[in-house]
Amino acid sequence: MIARTAENNADLLGGPEKEHLAEKLEQAWTADMGFALDQLERLNASDPSGRFEGRLDMRRVGVFGHSLGGATAPAVLP
């Protein structure tokens, strides 16, 4: 288990501080998911090991989450 640091725990904040942190985390998580999807597309196009090449249907990717992760999911997909 990885513990969340206090400075990244929106549950410990309120008001504008909480909103600012939530926006910051959503941007970071959106970038992380975008990176992961880019890597999957790259592997689908050309995987040196051959395990993923041409096997991923990138038109049918799903993203889901809970709480702030749920708010982040729609920001990732067009």
mmCIF file of the N, C-alpha and C atoms, coordinates in Angstrom:
data_MODEL
# 
_entry.id   MODEL 
# 
loop_
_atom_site.group_PDB 
_atom_site.id 
_atom_site.type_symbol 
_atom_site.label_atom_id 
_atom_site.label_alt_id 
_atom_site.label_comp_id 
_atom_site.label_asym_id 
_atom_site.label_entity_id 
_atom_site.label_seq_id 
_atom_site.pdbx_PDB_ins_code 
_atom_site.Cartn_x 
_atom_site.Cartn_y 
_atom_site.Cartn_z 
_atom_site.occupancy 
_atom_site.B_iso_or_equiv 
_atom_site.pdbx_formal_charge 
_atom_site.auth_seq_id 
_atom_site.auth_comp_id 
_atom_site.auth_asym_id 
_atom_site.auth_atom_id 
_atom_site.pdbx_PDB_model_num 
ATOM 1   N N  . MET A 1 1  ? 0.839   -1.180 0.000   1.00 0.00 ? 1  MET A N  1 
ATOM 2   C CA . MET A 1 1  ? 0.000   0.000  0.000   1.00 0.00 ? 1  MET A CA 1 
ATOM 3   C C  . MET A 1 1  ? 0.883   1.243  0.000   1.00 0.00 ? 1  MET A C  1 
ATOM 4   N N  . ILE A 1 2  ? 0.453   2.235  -0.752  1.00 0.00 ? 2  ILE A N  1 
ATOM 5   C CA . ILE A 1 2  ? 1.160   3.507  -0.795  1.00 0.00 ? 2  ILE A CA 1 
ATOM 6   C C  . ILE A 1 2  ? 0.278   4.550  -0.128  1.00 0.00 ? 2  ILE A C  1 
ATOM 7   N N  . ALA A 1 3  ? 0.802   5.172  0.896   1.00 0.00 ? 3  ALA A N  1 
ATOM 8   C CA . ALA A 1 3  ? 0.036   6.194  1.615   1.00 0.00 ? 3  ALA A CA 1 
ATOM 9   C C  . ALA A 1 3  ? 0.076   7.515  0.857   1.00 0.00 ? 3  ALA A C  1 
ATOM 10  N N  . ARG A 1 4  ? -1.033  8.194  0.843   1.00 0.00 ? 4  ARG A N  1 
ATOM 11  C CA . ARG A 1 4  ? -1.108  9.505  0.209   1.00 0.00 ? 4  ARG A CA 1 
ATOM 12  C C  . ARG A 1 4  ? -0.542  10.544 1.172   1.00 0.00 ? 4  ARG A C  1 
ATOM 13  N N  . THR A 1 5  ? 0.295   11.434 0.657   1.00 0.00 ? 5  THR A N  1 
ATOM 14  C CA . THR A 1 5  ? 0.851   12.470 1.509   1.00 0.00 ? 5  THR A CA 1 
ATOM 15  C C  . THR A 1 5  ? -0.220  13.501 1.839   1.00 0.00 ? 5  THR A C  1 
ATOM 16  N N  . ALA A 1 6  ? -0.064  14.149 2.968   1.00 0.00 ? 6  ALA A N  1 
ATOM 17  C CA . ALA A 1 6  ? -1.058  15.132 3.417   1.00 0.00 ? 6  ALA A CA 1 
ATOM 18  C C  . ALA A 1 6  ? -1.252  16.253 2.400   1.00 0.00 ? 6  ALA A C  1 
ATOM 19  N N  . GLU A 1 7  ? -0.164  16.703 1.761   1.00 0.00 ? 7  GLU A N  1 
ATOM 20  C CA . GLU A 1 7  ? -0.297  17.808 0.807   1.00 0.00 ? 7  GLU A CA 1 
ATOM 21  C C  . GLU A 1 7  ? -1.031  17.414 -0.467  1.00 0.00 ? 7  GLU A C  1 
ATOM 22  N N  . ASN A 1 8  ? -1.222  16.128 -0.709  1.00 0.00 ? 8  ASN A N  1 
ATOM 23  C CA . ASN A 1 8  ? -1.979  15.652 -1.865  1.00 0.00 ? 8  ASN A CA 1 
ATOM 24  C C  . ASN A 1 8  ? -3.285  14.981 -1.476  1.00 0.00 ? 8  ASN A C  1 
ATOM 25  N N  . ASN A 1 9  ? -3.760  15.267 -0.281  1.00 0.00 ? 9  ASN A N  1 
ATOM 26  C CA . ASN A 1 9  ? -5.000  14.669 0.199   1.00 0.00 ? 9  ASN A CA 1 
ATOM 27  C C  . ASN A 1 9  ? -6.080  15.744 0.291   1.00 0.00 ? 9  ASN A C  1 
ATOM 28  N N  . ALA A 1 10 ? -6.925  15.812 -0.725  1.00 0.00 ? 10 ALA A N  1 
ATOM 29  C CA . ALA A 1 10 ? -7.989  16.820 -0.769  1.00 0.00 ? 10 ALA A CA 1 
ATOM 30  C C  . ALA A 1 10 ? -8.990  16.638 0.365   1.00 0.00 ? 10 ALA A C  1 
ATOM 31  N N  . ASP A 1 11 ? -9.075  15.441 0.944   1.00 0.00 ? 11 ASP A N  1 
ATOM 32  C CA . ASP A 1 11 ? -9.998  15.201 2.052   1.00 0.00 ? 11 ASP A CA 1 
ATOM 33  C C  . ASP A 1 11 ? -9.612  15.973 3.312   1.00 0.00 ? 11 ASP A C  1 
ATOM 34  N N  . LEU A 1 12 ? -8.371  16.417 3.390   1.00 0.00 ? 12 LEU A N  1 
ATOM 35  C CA . LEU A 1 12 ? -7.902  17.159 4.557   1.00 0.00 ? 12 LEU A CA 1 
ATOM 36  C C  . LEU A 1 12 ? -8.064  18.666 4.394   1.00 0.00 ? 12 LEU A C  1 
ATOM 37  N N  . LEU A 1 13 ? -8.551  19.081 3.226   1.00 0.00 ? 13 LEU A N  1 
ATOM 38  C CA . LEU A 1 13 ? -8.685  20.507 2.927   1.00 0.00 ? 13 LEU A CA 1 
ATOM 39  C C  . LEU A 1 13 ? -10.138 20.890 2.745   1.00 0.00 ? 13 LEU A C  1 
ATOM 40  N N  . GLY A 1 14 ? -10.382 22.167 2.657   1.00 0.00 ? 14 GLY A N  1 
ATOM 41  C CA . GLY A 1 14 ? -11.723 22.663 2.393   1.00 0.00 ? 14 GLY A CA 1 
ATOM 42  C C  . GLY A 1 14 ? -11.658 23.921 1.557   1.00 0.00 ? 14 GLY A C  1 
ATOM 43  N N  . GLY A 1 15 ? -12.803 24.337 1.041   1.00 0.00 ? 15 GLY A N  1 
ATOM 44  C CA . GLY A 1 15 ? -12.915 25.587 0.301   1.00 0.00 ? 15 GLY A CA 1 
ATOM 45  C C  . GLY A 1 15 ? -12.031 25.663 -0.924  1.00 0.00 ? 15 GLY A C  1 
ATOM 46  N N  . PRO A 1 16 ? -11.483 26.862 -1.161  1.00 0.00 ? 16 PRO A N  1 
ATOM 47  C CA . PRO A 1 16 ? -10.672 27.081 -2.361  1.00 0.00 ? 16 PRO A CA 1 
ATOM 48  C C  . PRO A 1 16 ? -9.414  26.211 -2.413  1.00 0.00 ? 16 PRO A C  1 
ATOM 49  N N  . GLU A 1 17 ? -8.822  25.915 -1.264  1.00 0.00 ? 17 GLU A N  1 
ATOM 50  C CA . GLU A 1 17 ? -7.627  25.057 -1.247  1.00 0.00 ? 17 GLU A CA 1 
ATOM 51  C C  . GLU A 1 17 ? -7.947  23.669 -1.785  1.00 0.00 ? 17 GLU A C  1 
ATOM 52  N N  . LYS A 1 18 ? -9.107  23.145 -1.369  1.00 0.00 ? 18 LYS A N  1 
ATOM 53  C CA . LYS A 1 18 ? -9.521  21.813 -1.832  1.00 0.00 ? 18 LYS A CA 1 
ATOM 54  C C  . LYS A 1 18 ? -9.777  21.830 -3.330  1.00 0.00 ? 18 LYS A C  1 
ATOM 55  N N  . GLU A 1 19 ? -10.467 22.860 -3.808  1.00 0.00 ? 19 GLU A N  1 
ATOM 56  C CA . GLU A 1 19 ? -10.761 22.966 -5.240  1.00 0.00 ? 19 GLU A CA 1 
ATOM 57  C C  . GLU A 1 19 ? -9.475  23.079 -6.057  1.00 0.00 ? 19 GLU A C  1 
ATOM 58  N N  . HIS A 1 20 ? -8.522  23.876 -5.573  1.00 0.00 ? 20 HIS A N  1 
ATOM 59  C CA . HIS A 1 20 ? -7.253  24.038 -6.285  1.00 0.00 ? 20 HIS A CA 1 
ATOM 60  C C  . HIS A 1 20 ? -6.498  22.708 -6.364  1.00 0.00 ? 20 HIS A C  1 
ATOM 61  N N  . LEU A 1 21 ? -6.438  21.990 -5.247  1.00 0.00 ? 21 LEU A N  1 
ATOM 62  C CA . LEU A 1 21 ? -5.744  20.703 -5.237  1.00 0.00 ? 21 LEU A CA 1 
ATOM 63  C C  . LEU A 1 21 ? -6.446  19.698 -6.144  1.00 0.00 ? 21 LEU A C  1 
ATOM 64  N N  . ALA A 1 22 ? -7.778  19.684 -6.107  1.00 0.00 ? 22 ALA A N  1 
ATOM 65  C CA . ALA A 1 22 ? -8.525  18.751 -6.958  1.00 0.00 ? 22 ALA A CA 1 
ATOM 66  C C  . ALA A 1 22 ? -8.235  19.026 -8.430  1.00 0.00 ? 22 ALA A C  1 
ATOM 67  N N  . GLU A 1 23 ? -8.182  20.291 -8.829  1.00 0.00 ? 23 GLU A N  1 
ATOM 68  C CA . GLU A 1 23 ? -7.865  20.643 -10.216 1.00 0.00 ? 23 GLU A CA 1 
ATOM 69  C C  . GLU A 1 23 ? -6.444  20.216 -10.572 1.00 0.00 ? 23 GLU A C  1 
ATOM 70  N N  . LYS A 1 24 ? -5.516  20.428 -9.661  1.00 0.00 ? 24 LYS A N  1 
ATOM 71  C CA . LYS A 1 24 ? -4.121  20.045 -9.883  1.00 0.00 ? 24 LYS A CA 1 
ATOM 72  C C  . LYS A 1 24 ? -3.999  18.529 -10.054 1.00 0.00 ? 24 LYS A C  1 
ATOM 73  N N  . LEU A 1 25 ? -4.665  17.779 -9.188  1.00 0.00 ? 25 LEU A N  1 
ATOM 74  C CA . LEU A 1 25 ? -4.611  16.320 -9.277  1.00 0.00 ? 25 LEU A CA 1 
ATOM 75  C C  . LEU A 1 25 ? -5.287  15.816 -10.549 1.00 0.00 ? 25 LEU A C  1 
ATOM 76  N N  . GLU A 1 26 ? -6.416  16.424 -10.914 1.00 0.00 ? 26 GLU A N  1 
ATOM 77  C CA . GLU A 1 26 ? -7.109  16.009 -12.133 1.00 0.00 ? 26 GLU A CA 1 
ATOM 78  C C  . GLU A 1 26 ? -6.226  16.227 -13.360 1.00 0.00 ? 26 GLU A C  1 
ATOM 79  N N  . GLN A 1 27 ? -5.520  17.335 -13.417 1.00 0.00 ? 27 GLN A N  1 
ATOM 80  C CA . GLN A 1 27 ? -4.615  17.595 -14.541 1.00 0.00 ? 27 GLN A CA 1 
ATOM 81  C C  . GLN A 1 27 ? -3.491  16.558 -14.588 1.00 0.00 ? 27 GLN A C  1 
ATOM 82  N N  . ALA A 1 28 ? -2.926  16.250 -13.431 1.00 0.00 ? 28 ALA A N  1 
ATOM 83  C CA . ALA A 1 28 ? -1.830  15.269 -13.380 1.00 0.00 ? 28 ALA A CA 1 
ATOM 84  C C  . ALA A 1 28 ? -2.329  13.891 -13.787 1.00 0.00 ? 28 ALA A C  1 
ATOM 85  N N  . TRP A 1 29 ? -3.496  13.498 -13.288 1.00 0.00 ? 29 TRP A N  1 
ATOM 86  C CA . TRP A 1 29 ? -4.030  12.166 -13.600 1.00 0.00 ? 29 TRP A CA 1 
ATOM 87  C C  . TRP A 1 29 ? -4.429  12.075 -15.063 1.00 0.00 ? 29 TRP A C  1 
ATOM 88  N N  . THR A 1 30 ? -4.963  13.163 -15.612 1.00 0.00 ? 30 THR A N  1 
ATOM 89  C CA . THR A 1 30 ? -5.311  13.184 -17.034 1.00 0.00 ? 30 THR A CA 1 
ATOM 90  C C  . THR A 1 30 ? -4.051  13.001 -17.884 1.00 0.00 ? 30 THR A C  1 
ATOM 91  N N  . ALA A 1 31 ? -2.990  13.690 -17.505 1.00 0.00 ? 31 ALA A N  1 
ATOM 92  C CA . ALA A 1 31 ? -1.716  13.545 -18.233 1.00 0.00 ? 31 ALA A CA 1 
ATOM 93  C C  . ALA A 1 31 ? -1.188  12.116 -18.104 1.00 0.00 ? 31 ALA A C  1 
ATOM 94  N N  . ASP A 1 32 ? -1.299  11.524 -16.915 1.00 0.00 ? 32 ASP A N  1 
ATOM 95  C CA . ASP A 1 32 ? -0.836  10.148 -16.710 1.00 0.00 ? 32 ASP A CA 1 
ATOM 96  C C  . ASP A 1 32 ? -1.608  9.167  -17.594 1.00 0.00 ? 32 ASP A C  1 
ATOM 97  N N  . MET A 1 33 ? -2.929  9.319  -17.633 1.00 0.00 ? 33 MET A N  1 
ATOM 98  C CA . MET A 1 33 ? -3.735  8.418  -18.452 1.00 0.00 ? 33 MET A CA 1 
ATOM 99  C C  . MET A 1 33 ? -3.449  8.629  -19.935 1.00 0.00 ? 33 MET A C  1 
ATOM 100 N N  . GLY A 1 34 ? -3.245  9.881  -20.329 1.00 0.00 ? 34 GLY A N  1 
ATOM 101 C CA . GLY A 1 34 ? -2.888  10.162 -21.725 1.00 0.00 ? 34 GLY A CA 1 
ATOM 102 C C  . GLY A 1 34 ? -1.571  9.496  -22.096 1.00 0.00 ? 34 GLY A C  1 
ATOM 103 N N  . PHE A 1 35 ? -0.600  9.545  -21.187 1.00 0.00 ? 35 PHE A N  1 
ATOM 104 C CA . PHE A 1 35 ? 0.682   8.896  -21.428 1.00 0.00 ? 35 PHE A CA 1 
ATOM 105 C C  . PHE A 1 35 ? 0.494   7.388  -21.598 1.00 0.00 ? 35 PHE A C  1 
ATOM 106 N N  . ALA A 1 36 ? -0.290  6.783  -20.700 1.00 0.00 ? 36 ALA A N  1 
ATOM 107 C CA . ALA A 1 36 ? -0.520  5.333  -20.780 1.00 0.00 ? 36 ALA A CA 1 
ATOM 108 C C  . ALA A 1 36 ? -1.194  4.958  -22.098 1.00 0.00 ? 36 ALA A C  1 
ATOM 109 N N  . LEU A 1 37 ? -2.175  5.731  -22.523 1.00 0.00 ? 37 LEU A N  1 
ATOM 110 C CA . LEU A 1 37 ? -2.851  5.451  -23.795 1.00 0.00 ? 37 LEU A CA 1 
ATOM 111 C C  . LEU A 1 37 ? -1.909  5.625  -24.978 1.00 0.00 ? 37 LEU A C  1 
ATOM 112 N N  . ASP A 1 38 ? -1.057  6.646  -24.916 1.00 0.00 ? 38 ASP A N  1 
ATOM 113 C CA . ASP A 1 38 ? -0.066  6.830  -25.981 1.00 0.00 ? 38 ASP A CA 1 
ATOM 114 C C  . ASP A 1 38 ? 0.876   5.631  -26.072 1.00 0.00 ? 38 ASP A C  1 
ATOM 115 N N  . GLN A 1 39 ? 1.272   5.105  -24.928 1.00 0.00 ? 39 GLN A N  1 
ATOM 116 C CA . GLN A 1 39 ? 2.170   3.951  -24.918 1.00 0.00 ? 39 GLN A CA 1 
ATOM 117 C C  . GLN A 1 39 ? 1.476   2.714  -25.485 1.00 0.00 ? 39 GLN A C  1 
ATOM 118 N N  . LEU A 1 40 ? 0.185   2.547  -25.169 1.00 0.00 ? 40 LEU A N  1 
ATOM 119 C CA . LEU A 1 40 ? -0.567  1.421  -25.732 1.00 0.00 ? 40 LEU A CA 1 
ATOM 120 C C  . LEU A 1 40 ? -0.674  1.550  -27.251 1.00 0.00 ? 40 LEU A C  1 
ATOM 121 N N  . GLU A 1 41 ? -0.927  2.764  -27.727 1.00 0.00 ? 41 GLU A N  1 
ATOM 122 C CA . GLU A 1 41 ? -0.986  2.975  -29.178 1.00 0.00 ? 41 GLU A CA 1 
ATOM 123 C C  . GLU A 1 41 ? 0.352   2.647  -29.824 1.00 0.00 ? 41 GLU A C  1 
ATOM 124 N N  . ARG A 1 42 ? 1.442   3.054  -29.181 1.00 0.00 ? 42 ARG A N  1 
ATOM 125 C CA . ARG A 1 42 ? 2.774   2.780  -29.709 1.00 0.00 ? 42 ARG A CA 1 
ATOM 126 C C  . ARG A 1 42 ? 3.023   1.276  -29.767 1.00 0.00 ? 42 ARG A C  1 
ATOM 127 N N  . LEU A 1 43 ? 2.672   0.569  -28.698 1.00 0.00 ? 43 LEU A N  1 
ATOM 128 C CA . LEU A 1 43 ? 2.853   -0.887 -28.682 1.00 0.00 ? 43 LEU A CA 1 
ATOM 129 C C  . LEU A 1 43 ? 1.972   -1.570 -29.725 1.00 0.00 ? 43 LEU A C  1 
ATOM 130 N N  . ASN A 1 44 ? 0.777   -1.071 -29.925 1.00 0.00 ? 44 ASN A N  1 
ATOM 131 C CA . ASN A 1 44 ? -0.120  -1.650 -30.906 1.00 0.00 ? 44 ASN A CA 1 
ATOM 132 C C  . ASN A 1 44 ? 0.438   -1.474 -32.323 1.00 0.00 ? 44 ASN A C  1 
ATOM 133 N N  . ALA A 1 45 ? 1.106   -0.351 -32.559 1.00 0.00 ? 45 ALA A N  1 
ATOM 134 C CA . ALA A 1 45 ? 1.670   -0.080 -33.880 1.00 0.00 ? 45 ALA A CA 1 
ATOM 135 C C  . ALA A 1 45 ? 2.970   -0.842 -34.110 1.00 0.00 ? 45 ALA A C  1 
ATOM 136 N N  . SER A 1 46 ? 3.792   -0.950 -33.073 1.00 0.00 ? 46 SER A N  1 
ATOM 137 C CA . SER A 1 46 ? 5.092   -1.582 -33.244 1.00 0.00 ? 46 SER A CA 1 
ATOM 138 C C  . SER A 1 46 ? 5.636   -2.022 -31.888 1.00 0.00 ? 46 SER A C  1 
ATOM 139 N N  . ASP A 1 47 ? 5.426   -3.263 -31.558 1.00 0.00 ? 47 ASP A N  1 
ATOM 140 C CA . ASP A 1 47 ? 5.902   -3.818 -30.293 1.00 0.00 ? 47 ASP A CA 1 
ATOM 141 C C  . ASP A 1 47 ? 7.087   -4.733 -30.562 1.00 0.00 ? 47 ASP A C  1 
ATOM 142 N N  . PRO A 1 48 ? 8.267   -4.383 -30.052 1.00 0.00 ? 48 PRO A N  1 
ATOM 143 C CA . PRO A 1 48 ? 9.446   -5.206 -30.305 1.00 0.00 ? 48 PRO A CA 1 
ATOM 144 C C  . PRO A 1 48 ? 9.272   -6.670 -29.892 1.00 0.00 ? 48 PRO A C  1 
ATOM 145 N N  . SER A 1 49 ? 8.482   -6.909 -28.845 1.00 0.00 ? 49 SER A N  1 
ATOM 146 C CA . SER A 1 49 ? 8.277   -8.296 -28.402 1.00 0.00 ? 49 SER A CA 1 
ATOM 147 C C  . SER A 1 49 ? 7.209   -9.004 -29.220 1.00 0.00 ? 49 SER A C  1 
ATOM 148 N N  . GLY A 1 50 ? 6.370   -8.230 -29.925 1.00 0.00 ? 50 GLY A N  1 
ATOM 149 C CA . GLY A 1 50 ? 5.301   -8.810 -30.733 1.00 0.00 ? 50 GLY A CA 1 
ATOM 150 C C  . GLY A 1 50 ? 4.065   -9.211 -29.940 1.00 0.00 ? 50 GLY A C  1 
ATOM 151 N N  . ARG A 1 51 ? 4.072   -8.995 -28.634 1.00 0.00 ? 51 ARG A N  1 
ATOM 152 C CA . ARG A 1 51 ? 2.933   -9.403 -27.810 1.00 0.00 ? 51 ARG A CA 1 
ATOM 153 C C  . ARG A 1 51 ? 1.688   -8.552 -28.030 1.00 0.00 ? 51 ARG A C  1 
ATOM 154 N N  . PHE A 1 52 ? 1.878   -7.254 -28.306 1.00 0.00 ? 52 PHE A N  1 
ATOM 155 C CA . PHE A 1 52 ? 0.728   -6.358 -28.416 1.00 0.00 ? 52 PHE A CA 1 
ATOM 156 C C  . PHE A 1 52 ? 0.472   -5.854 -29.833 1.00 0.00 ? 52 PHE A C  1 
ATOM 157 N N  . GLU A 1 53 ? 1.444   -5.946 -30.701 1.00 0.00 ? 53 GLU A N  1 
ATOM 158 C CA . GLU A 1 53 ? 1.345   -5.359 -32.036 1.00 0.00 ? 53 GLU A CA 1 
ATOM 159 C C  . GLU A 1 53 ? 0.110   -5.852 -32.784 1.00 0.00 ? 53 GLU A C  1 
ATOM 160 N N  . GLY A 1 54 ? -0.740  -4.881 -33.142 1.00 0.00 ? 54 GLY A N  1 
ATOM 161 C CA . GLY A 1 54 ? -1.947  -5.181 -33.903 1.00 0.00 ? 54 GLY A CA 1 
ATOM 162 C C  . GLY A 1 54 ? -3.040  -5.892 -33.113 1.00 0.00 ? 54 GLY A C  1 
ATOM 163 N N  . ARG A 1 55 ? -2.899  -5.997 -31.812 1.00 0.00 ? 55 ARG A N  1 
ATOM 164 C CA . ARG A 1 55 ? -3.874  -6.745 -31.014 1.00 0.00 ? 55 ARG A CA 1 
ATOM 165 C C  . ARG A 1 55 ? -4.810  -5.865 -30.180 1.00 0.00 ? 55 ARG A C  1 
ATOM 166 N N  . LEU A 1 56 ? -4.539  -4.583 -30.122 1.00 0.00 ? 56 LEU A N  1 
ATOM 167 C CA . LEU A 1 56 ? -5.331  -3.684 -29.285 1.00 0.00 ? 56 LEU A CA 1 
ATOM 168 C C  . LEU A 1 56 ? -6.301  -2.871 -30.135 1.00 0.00 ? 56 LEU A C  1 
ATOM 169 N N  . ASP A 1 57 ? -7.549  -2.834 -29.739 1.00 0.00 ? 57 ASP A N  1 
ATOM 170 C CA . ASP A 1 57 ? -8.548  -2.024 -30.440 1.00 0.00 ? 57 ASP A CA 1 
ATOM 171 C C  . ASP A 1 57 ? -8.622  -0.685 -29.712 1.00 0.00 ? 57 ASP A C  1 
ATOM 172 N N  . MET A 1 58 ? -7.838  0.254  -30.158 1.00 0.00 ? 58 MET A N  1 
ATOM 173 C CA . MET A 1 58 ? -7.748  1.544  -29.486 1.00 0.00 ? 58 MET A CA 1 
ATOM 174 C C  . MET A 1 58 ? -8.988  2.417  -29.701 1.00 0.00 ? 58 MET A C  1 
ATOM 175 N N  . ARG A 1 59 ? -9.909  1.973  -30.547 1.00 0.00 ? 59 ARG A N  1 
ATOM 176 C CA . ARG A 1 59 ? -11.174 2.702  -30.715 1.00 0.00 ? 59 ARG A CA 1 
ATOM 177 C C  . ARG A 1 59 ? -12.160 2.351  -29.621 1.00 0.00 ? 59 ARG A C  1 
ATOM 178 N N  . ARG A 1 60 ? -11.869 1.306  -28.857 1.00 0.00 ? 60 ARG A N  1 
ATOM 179 C CA . ARG A 1 60 ? -12.797 0.844  -27.818 1.00 0.00 ? 60 ARG A CA 1 
ATOM 180 C C  . ARG A 1 60 ? -12.141 0.828  -26.445 1.00 0.00 ? 60 ARG A C  1 
ATOM 181 N N  . VAL A 1 61 ? -11.406 1.868  -26.155 1.00 0.00 ? 61 VAL A N  1 
ATOM 182 C CA . VAL A 1 61 ? -10.742 1.989  -24.865 1.00 0.00 ? 61 VAL A CA 1 
ATOM 183 C C  . VAL A 1 61 ? -11.728 2.583  -23.868 1.00 0.00 ? 61 VAL A C  1 
ATOM 184 N N  . GLY A 1 62 ? -11.750 2.038  -22.688 1.00 0.00 ? 62 GLY A N  1 
ATOM 185 C CA . GLY A 1 62 ? -12.601 2.563  -21.630 1.00 0.00 ? 62 GLY A CA 1 
ATOM 186 C C  . GLY A 1 62 ? -11.765 3.101  -20.481 1.00 0.00 ? 62 GLY A C  1 
ATOM 187 N N  . VAL A 1 63 ? -12.229 4.174  -19.890 1.00 0.00 ? 63 VAL A N  1 
ATOM 188 C CA . VAL A 1 63 ? -11.580 4.754  -18.727 1.00 0.00 ? 63 VAL A CA 1 
ATOM 189 C C  . VAL A 1 63 ? -12.652 4.960  -17.678 1.00 0.00 ? 63 VAL A C  1 
ATOM 190 N N  . PHE A 1 64 ? -12.365 4.526  -16.475 1.00 0.00 ? 64 PHE A N  1 
ATOM 191 C CA . PHE A 1 64 ? -13.333 4.717  -15.406 1.00 0.00 ? 64 PHE A CA 1 
ATOM 192 C C  . PHE A 1 64 ? -12.600 5.036  -14.119 1.00 0.00 ? 64 PHE A C  1 
ATOM 193 N N  . GLY A 1 65 ? -13.320 5.551  -13.172 1.00 0.00 ? 65 GLY A N  1 
ATOM 194 C CA . GLY A 1 65 ? -12.718 5.879  -11.889 1.00 0.00 ? 65 GLY A CA 1 
ATOM 195 C C  . GLY A 1 65 ? -13.787 6.130  -10.850 1.00 0.00 ? 65 GLY A C  1 
ATOM 196 N N  . HIS A 1 66 ? -13.330 6.395  -9.664  1.00 0.00 ? 66 HIS A N  1 
ATOM 197 C CA . HIS A 1 66 ? -14.218 6.658  -8.535  1.00 0.00 ? 66 HIS A CA 1 
ATOM 198 C C  . HIS A 1 66 ? -13.837 8.015  -7.949  1.00 0.00 ? 66 HIS A C  1 
ATOM 199 N N  . SER A 1 67 ? -14.812 8.788  -7.554  1.00 0.00 ? 67 SER A N  1 
ATOM 200 C CA . SER A 1 67 ? -14.590 10.090 -6.938  1.00 0.00 ? 67 SER A CA 1 
ATOM 201 C C  . SER A 1 67 ? -13.825 10.985 -7.903  1.00 0.00 ? 67 SER A C  1 
ATOM 202 N N  . LEU A 1 68 ? -12.677 11.499 -7.510  1.00 0.00 ? 68 LEU A N  1 
ATOM 203 C CA . LEU A 1 68 ? -11.919 12.378 -8.387  1.00 0.00 ? 68 LEU A CA 1 
ATOM 204 C C  . LEU A 1 68 ? -11.456 11.638 -9.636  1.00 0.00 ? 68 LEU A C  1 
ATOM 205 N N  . GLY A 1 69 ? -11.177 10.362 -9.515  1.00 0.00 ? 69 GLY A N  1 
ATOM 206 C CA . GLY A 1 69 ? -10.819 9.555  -10.691 1.00 0.00 ? 69 GLY A CA 1 
ATOM 207 C C  . GLY A 1 69 ? -11.974 9.485  -11.672 1.00 0.00 ? 69 GLY A C  1 
ATOM 208 N N  . GLY A 1 70 ? -13.199 9.440  -11.154 1.00 0.00 ? 70 GLY A N  1 
ATOM 209 C CA . GLY A 1 70 ? -14.386 9.442  -12.012 1.00 0.00 ? 70 GLY A CA 1 
ATOM 210 C C  . GLY A 1 70 ? -14.550 10.777 -12.733 1.00 0.00 ? 70 GLY A C  1 
ATOM 211 N N  . ALA A 1 71 ? -14.151 11.863 -12.066 1.00 0.00 ? 71 ALA A N  1 
ATOM 212 C CA . ALA A 1 71 ? -14.209 13.174 -12.705 1.00 0.00 ? 71 ALA A CA 1 
ATOM 213 C C  . ALA A 1 71 ? -13.112 13.316 -13.744 1.00 0.00 ? 71 ALA A C  1 
ATOM 214 N N  . THR A 1 72 ? -12.035 12.608 -13.557 1.00 0.00 ? 72 THR A N  1 
ATOM 215 C CA . THR A 1 72 ? -10.903 12.678 -14.481 1.00 0.00 ? 72 THR A CA 1 
ATOM 216 C C  . THR A 1 72 ? -11.171 11.901 -15.770 1.00 0.00 ? 72 THR A C  1 
ATOM 217 N N  . ALA A 1 73 ? -11.884 10.799 -15.685 1.00 0.00 ? 73 ALA A N  1 
ATOM 218 C CA . ALA A 1 73 ? -12.092 9.905  -16.837 1.00 0.00 ? 73 ALA A CA 1 
ATOM 219 C C  . ALA A 1 73 ? -12.618 10.627 -18.083 1.00 0.00 ? 73 ALA A C  1 
ATOM 220 N N  . PRO A 1 74 ? -13.657 11.453 -17.994 1.00 0.00 ? 74 PRO A N  1 
ATOM 221 C CA . PRO A 1 74 ? -14.153 12.098 -19.215 1.00 0.00 ? 74 PRO A CA 1 
ATOM 222 C C  . PRO A 1 74 ? -13.158 13.086 -19.830 1.00 0.00 ? 74 PRO A C  1 
ATOM 223 N N  . ALA A 1 75 ? -12.248 13.608 -19.031 1.00 0.00 ? 75 ALA A N  1 
ATOM 224 C CA . ALA A 1 75 ? -11.261 14.552 -19.545 1.00 0.00 ? 75 ALA A CA 1 
ATOM 225 C C  . ALA A 1 75 ? -10.230 13.856 -20.438 1.00 0.00 ? 75 ALA A C  1 
ATOM 226 N N  . VAL A 1 76 ? -10.111 12.548 -20.315 1.00 0.00 ? 76 VAL A N  1 
ATOM 227 C CA . VAL A 1 76 ? -9.113  11.800 -21.069 1.00 0.00 ? 76 VAL A CA 1 
ATOM 228 C C  . VAL A 1 76 ? -9.625  11.431 -22.439 1.00 0.00 ? 76 VAL A C  1 
ATOM 229 N N  . LEU A 1 77 ? -10.868 11.042 -22.523 1.00 0.00 ? 77 LEU A N  1 
ATOM 230 C CA . LEU A 1 77 ? -11.428 10.540 -23.781 1.00 0.00 ? 77 LEU A CA 1 
ATOM 231 C C  . LEU A 1 77 ? -12.091 11.660 -24.570 1.00 0.00 ? 77 LEU A C  1 
ATOM 232 N N  . PRO A 1 78 ? -11.962 11.617 -25.901 1.00 0.00 ? 78 PRO A N  1 
ATOM 233 C CA . PRO A 1 78 ? -12.569 12.674 -26.737 1.00 0.00 ? 78 PRO A CA 1 
ATOM 234 C C  . PRO A 1 78 ? -14.082 12.620 -26.720 1.00 0.00 ? 78 PRO A C  1 
# 
